[in-house]
Amino acid sequence: MTAKAIHSCIRVLDEARSVAFYRAAFGLTVAEKLDFPDFALIYLSNPESAFELELTVNKSTTEPYDLGNGYGHFAVSVADLAEDHARMDKAGLNPGKIVDFAPAGTRVAKFFFVTDPDGYKIEVIERGGRFL
């Protein structure tokens, strides 16, 4: 059996704020919204990939989610890391510093992280090697 990854889910507090962040940061737009009495599922995508990010809004939740101390994150690849970093900085999204990760002298990845309105870390990796 071969499994196809189709989406990843994160829980968010404020739908409008999160949709605006992911549109500004990554060009993701709402592909579909399923609205139920107690929660809503918002599927975000862009033309680069069929993979979607599912935002879950639990309507009764009023306090930020506890993200714990794990190091889970969502990752995207981009063609021009410096350009995307500058664009996000200009948009006020406060991207972290660009890291050229080459622990043994050979580049593994060049990346930065940006944090969404709910505290989730998104890794932005320059395309190349295994990160196409």
Solvent accessible surface area in square Angstrom, and as a share of the most:
residue,aa,sasa,rsa
1,M,235,1.05
2,T,132,0.77
3,A,87,0.68
4,K,157,0.66
5,A,78,0.61
6,I,105,0.53
7,H,71,0.32
8,S,46,0.29
9,C,60,0.36
10,I,23,0.12
11,R,109,0.40
12,V,1,0.01
13,L,45,0.22
14,D,61,0.32
15,E,50,0.23
16,A,76,0.59
17,R,102,0.37
18,S,0,0.00
19,V,15,0.08
20,A,46,0.36
21,F,14,0.06
22,Y,1,0.00
23,R,121,0.44
24,A,44,0.34
25,A,0,0.00
26,F,25,0.10
27,G,39,0.38
28,L,14,0.07
29,T,70,0.40
30,V,69,0.39
31,A,58,0.45
32,E,95,0.43
33,K,88,0.37
34,L,64,0.32
35,D,90,0.46
36,F,82,0.34
37,P,125,0.78
38,D,105,0.54
39,F,73,0.30
40,A,2,0.02
41,L,31,0.16
42,I,0,0.00
43,Y,29,0.11
44,L,0,0.00
45,S,23,0.15
46,N,38,0.19
47,P,142,0.89
48,E,124,0.55
49,S,60,0.38
50,A,83,0.65
51,F,68,0.28
52,E,43,0.19
53,L,3,0.01
54,E,14,0.06
55,L,0,0.00
56,T,7,0.04
57,V,17,0.10
58,N,40,0.20
59,K,97,0.41
60,S,105,0.67
61,T,43,0.25
62,T,108,0.63
63,E,122,0.55
64,P,95,0.60
65,Y,54,0.21
66,D,135,0.70
67,L,75,0.37
68,G,57,0.54
69,N,156,0.80
70,G,62,0.60
71,Y,155,0.59
72,G,69,0.67
73,H,81,0.36
74,F,37,0.15
75,A,51,0.39
76,V,32,0.18
77,S,28,0.18
78,V,19,0.11
79,A,76,0.59
80,D,63,0.33
81,L,1,0.00
82,A,63,0.49
83,E,112,0.50
84,D,22,0.11
85,H,38,0.17
86,A,60,0.46
87,R,96,0.35
88,M,0,0.00
89,D,82,0.43
90,K,187,0.79
91,A,57,0.44
92,G,49,0.47
93,L,30,0.15
94,N,121,0.62
95,P,17,0.11
96,G,33,0.32
97,K,162,0.69
98,I,60,0.30
99,V,46,0.26
100,D,78,0.40
101,F,91,0.38
102,A,40,0.31
103,P,94,0.59
104,A,97,0.75
105,G,69,0.67
106,T,103,0.60
107,R,125,0.45
108,V,83,0.48
109,A,11,0.08
110,K,56,0.24
111,F,30,0.12
112,F,1,0.00
113,F,43,0.18
114,V,2,0.01
115,T,54,0.31
116,D,6,0.03
117,P,43,0.27
118,D,20,0.10
119,G,29,0.28
120,Y,47,0.18
121,K,96,0.41
122,I,1,0.00
123,E,22,0.10
124,V,0,0.00
125,I,9,0.05
126,E,49,0.22
127,R,92,0.33
128,G,33,0.31
129,G,72,0.69
130,R,201,0.73
131,F,51,0.21
132,L,149,0.74
